Amino acid sequence: MRRALLVLATAAVALTLAGCGKKPGFVDAPQGRENDRFPQTYPNPKTDPKPGQPSPGVRFP
């Protein structure tokens, strides 16, 4: 009897956790498409240094 209760409790926990992964079919972006900055190119050519040039914020002796 005790083993059957343990098996049922384990099955209930497993089924409860299995239901957590469901996702909606469609989700709207909260900020709107005009304010969305993703996707973007990486690295950003405006903020990243060109190859062979040191970064402006880090100086090594």
N, C-alpha and C positions, 0 to 999 in steps of 0.2 A: 504494500500500500504506500509506504513512504517513498519507494523508488518510483512508482507511477506518478506521484505528486511532484517529485523532483523533475521527471521527464516532462510533465505538462508545464511546469513553471519555466523550464529551460526553453521549451517550444514557444511559450507565450512571449518571453523576452526576445527570442530570435525573430519572431514575426513582427513584434513591435519595432525593433531596430530595422528590419527590412523595409518597412514603410517610410522610413525617414528620407530615402533617396529619391523620392518622386519630385519631379520638377514640372512647372507649368510649360505648356507648349509655346507660349509667346509672352515676352516681357518687354514693355516699353522702356526706353532710356529715360531716367528721371529729369535730366537737364535739357533735353531736346537735342536735335541733330546739329544745329548751328553752333552750339557751345561744346560739342564733343570734340576733344582733341585727339582721339584715338580712332583709327590707327594712324600712326605717323611713322616717318622714316627714322631709323635708328642706325647710327648715332645722329643726333640732330646737328646739321651742319652749322647752325647759328651759334651753338654753345660749345661744341667740341672742337679742339684744336686740330689743325691739319696734321697729317703724318709727318713726323720729323721735327715738329715744333713742340717746345715744352708747354705744359699747361700754365695758364697765367696765375693760378692760385697757389701753386706748389713750387717752391724754389729749393733746390738742393745745392750744397756747397761744392 
